[in-house]
């Protein structure tokens, strides 16, 4: 069997012009009174995709999910699933299932009754239900807990019951509302990989809502970043991180340093950017910005080097003073206050046990980075 | 050094001075004793007195029964008086069918009224629990509001509504639905109306509290799994509100069995209920011993559902809800 990685590597229907989208949000707007939760939003999700809706609370991501499940109807626009307009179809007739943030397990039913609930509604024969429930219990490794009531389970076990219940009906699309939100960090990381395996093995389309960017980056094929009911960017985790389309996305996903400046000159690929204090940097990936444009150069902390002397070969090097040091175990984060007052965050992997270039508070230090290490964003 | 001192500090906080520990144990015991003292004074002792009277015989005296227990004649006299007690009155209750019929009729009337109250109260409680959160305290207030007027006055008011020339008949005849006045007052229907009206808040409040704390996402989950709204109600909402249903039913049933005012004022002379029988024995016949026996049996009948209620509550608590 092919490894999970190789399957996922070749999966990119969004780059295939002939691929038919599975879920389609077409100019969807949702208003609650005078509050606009979702504003003229269009999105497509492909079959078997693991799609994440990422955003801060109140950005409209849960509303989007609830509209797909049928608990809310769009005020304007339409949602298509496999070519069918979902408008007016009640939740109990939609071929989607949802895993709730609170899990919403039925407290008066045992684990197996919870899992069998949806199958009974379908009118599946009893023998088949038993078989499917046993299969689901095995899948989430809860065979021994079949007769327990939800309140007799741990948080992690409840989460798995909720998952088993929502996939038992083999829905066309599984909607997951903050599926790992209530778990502690360690369990969350384990479960992320379990969810990915499950999605791959069952061949389902997953739409997951999360506010946790790491979770979205780990699990999703593509991420939609939402803000105030609008899509800011839809892209693979790598693209979102390496090539954010806007300052909002750059700031929302991971940490970022922004150098504000003005394009002094540019040729086909490289440009010189002058900062307010006169410092000049040379960068690639200029994008559309022409000479004279106000731009920001965004660069991730791990792409900045910190050293006590100016590296000889460096194209871009700025001098400052070590302002703060945070030792995190696997890496050390330096806050360097440049001479123009800007504080730059640089993280250095602690691969060697002792740093060969020890730096401490208030030392003079140089930060340096390659021209292609960051990205130029319009201001 | 620092390890040793922190260990000492921990053991110091764990072992309080002996006197303080004794004091706090005494305080917690006192708190537990208070309700028991209350029960002993206001339930157990009166009950023992009533039970003793039920074992006595009627007498033309003050108080109107004999023997009267006391230590006026010393311990020997007390023992002598004890020997005169008998279960004659209980035997009497089994011999006259009036009492048996009154008990059965009371239980049946109370049971029917309880079911009717549940049917009326459930939709109200459900509506309240689903109302916008800001509106709920007001609705709750409206349910409790009738308690601010005297119970007796409210029952009298129903006479004005239900009597042949009362408000209800005037309205129905005025609208033209009926041409002859309906005879409701002094029938069992009036008793049911009276009980349902009077005890409705006792049904609504426990139902509301169990429905209100129910997580609405459970209903959404049921719908999501293919359950239409009506089925979701019977499979999720109703089973989860059962503790409230049981509590509400018992809070209505238990006092309704012994109800006296409503059958007396609204039910007329031919309604047979044990509360009325008791009243008659006590005030009309001045037969304290028999009426005490009636009261003791009534208590025994009611203890059964109360024990059932307590067990149901213990079970619900065990389930962590």
Interface residues (C-beta under 8 A of the other chain):
Chain A: X69 X70 X71 X90 X91 X92 X93 X96 X97 X98 X100 X102 X104 X105 X106 X107 X108 X117 X118 X121 X122 X149 X151 X165 X166 X169
Chain B: X215 X217 X218 X220 X221 X222 X223 X224 X225 X226 X227 X228 X231 X235 X236 X239 X240 X319 X320 X321
